[in-house]
Amino acid sequence: MSTDALARYPDLAGRTVFVTGGGSGIGAAFVRAFAGQGARVGFCDIADEPSRALVARLPGSMLHYARADVRDIPALQRAIGDAARALGPITVLVNNAARDDRHAMGDVTVEYWDENQAVNLRHQFFATQAVAPMMAGAGGGSVINLGSISWMRGRPAMVGYTTAKAAIGGMTRVLARELGSKNIRVNAIVPGAIVTERQARLWNTPEAEREFLDQQCLKFRLSENDVARTALFLASDEARGITGQNLIVDAGLGQTSVVA
């Protein structure tokens, strides 16, 4: 689905959005979707080549890309500050960056655990901390965190990732309460099984396809654009009364207790 087919939110035109991990996968879908709404979009990623290619594919859009590793909080904060100076105060933050590596419980070391939390959880708080003053100064804003249905389903072989994603739900609730008086809304999108290039390359076998479709209520595979459409809504004034919520986009996958 192209961005031309997405619903239009006129209030997003001219807003400044920042997306972590925006160079590929779901992150790139966020960048494309917000740019298609006429928003000014800053994003960071560690993958330089696909990020620059994404910018080249969106001529005429107001984009600002910075190479930054979200595990390096000072570098992330610099990227956010640079985007704000280039595009204007950030009023929409999409905390997207994550890495859903598989790992056996017995193989997890202290160092691996800490690195896993750094790439999947820690940066979401510090990015929000960095943009909150800008949003408050602008009269409000929208923070969109990215969770995962995996922890709700008890997915094995990824306990570090699922722990981080479970914590994002709690962080979302607390920050919504803490920032609400400044008219800053904080919500989380909780995706199910999304077909991305990385998923297709590493884990998406015909058997996995059948399992997901069997377990979902809706019998089609979700794409990055299904998540991006939800982010546009949560960022817009149409969602002005929604905060502290974990919005599940999983085609009904979480309705089953079967572990896949």
Rosetta blueprint (number, residue, H / E / L):
1 M L
2 S L
3 T H
4 D H
5 A H
6 L L
7 A L
8 R L
9 Y L
10 P H
11 D H
12 L H
13 A L
14 G L
15 R L
16 T E
17 V E
18 F E
19 V E
20 T E
21 G L
22 G L
23 G L
24 S L
25 G H
26 I H
27 G H
28 A H
29 A H
30 F H
31 V H
32 R H
33 A H
34 F H
35 A H
36 G H
37 Q L
38 G L
39 A L
40 R E
41 V E
42 G E
43 F E
44 C E
45 D E
46 I L
47 A L
48 D H
49 E H
50 P H
51 S H
52 R H
53 A H
54 L H
55 V H
56 A H
57 R L
58 L L
59 P L
60 G L
61 S L
62 M L
63 L E
64 H E
65 Y E
66 A E
67 R E
68 A L
69 D L
70 V L
71 R L
72 D L
73 I H
74 P H
75 A H
76 L H
77 Q H
78 R H
79 A H
80 I H
81 G H
82 D H
83 A H
84 A H
85 R H
86 A H
87 L H
88 G L
89 P L
90 I E
91 T E
92 V E
93 L E
94 V E
95 N E
96 N L
97 A L
98 A L
99 R L
100 D L
101 D L
102 R L
103 H E
104 A L
105 M H
106 G H
107 D H
108 V L
109 T L
110 V H
111 E H
112 Y H
113 W H
114 D H
115 E H
116 N H
117 Q H
118 A H
119 V H
120 N H
121 L H
122 R H
123 H H
124 Q H
125 F H
126 F H
127 A H
128 T H
129 Q H
130 A H
131 V H
132 A H
133 P H
134 M H
135 M H
136 A H
137 G H
138 A L
139 G L
140 G L
141 G E
142 S E
143 V E
144 I E
145 N E
146 L E
147 G L
148 S L
149 I L
150 S L
151 W L
152 M L
153 R L
154 G L
155 R L
156 P L
157 A L
158 M E
159 V H
160 G H
161 Y H
162 T H
163 T H
164 A H
165 K H
166 A H
167 A H
168 I H
169 G H
170 G H
171 M H
172 T H
173 R H
174 V H
175 L H
176 A H
177 R H
178 E H
179 L H
180 G H
181 S H
182 K H
183 N L
184 I E
185 R E
186 V E
187 N E
188 A E
189 I E
190 V E
191 P E
192 G L
193 A L
194 I E
195 V E
196 T L
197 E H
198 R H
199 Q H
200 A H
201 R H
202 L H
203 W L
204 N L
205 T L
206 P H
207 E H
208 A H
209 E H
210 R H
211 E H
212 F H
213 L H
214 D H
215 Q H
216 Q L
217 C L
218 L L
219 K L
220 F L
221 R L
222 L E
223 S E
224 E H
225 N H
226 D H
227 V H
228 A H
229 R H
230 T H
231 A H
232 L H
233 F H
234 L H
235 A H
236 S L
237 D H
238 E H
239 A H
240 R L
241 G L
242 I L
243 T L
244 G L
245 Q L
246 N E
247 L E
248 I E
249 V E
250 D L
251 A L
252 G L
253 L H
254 G H
255 Q H
256 T L
257 S L
258 V L
259 V L
260 A L
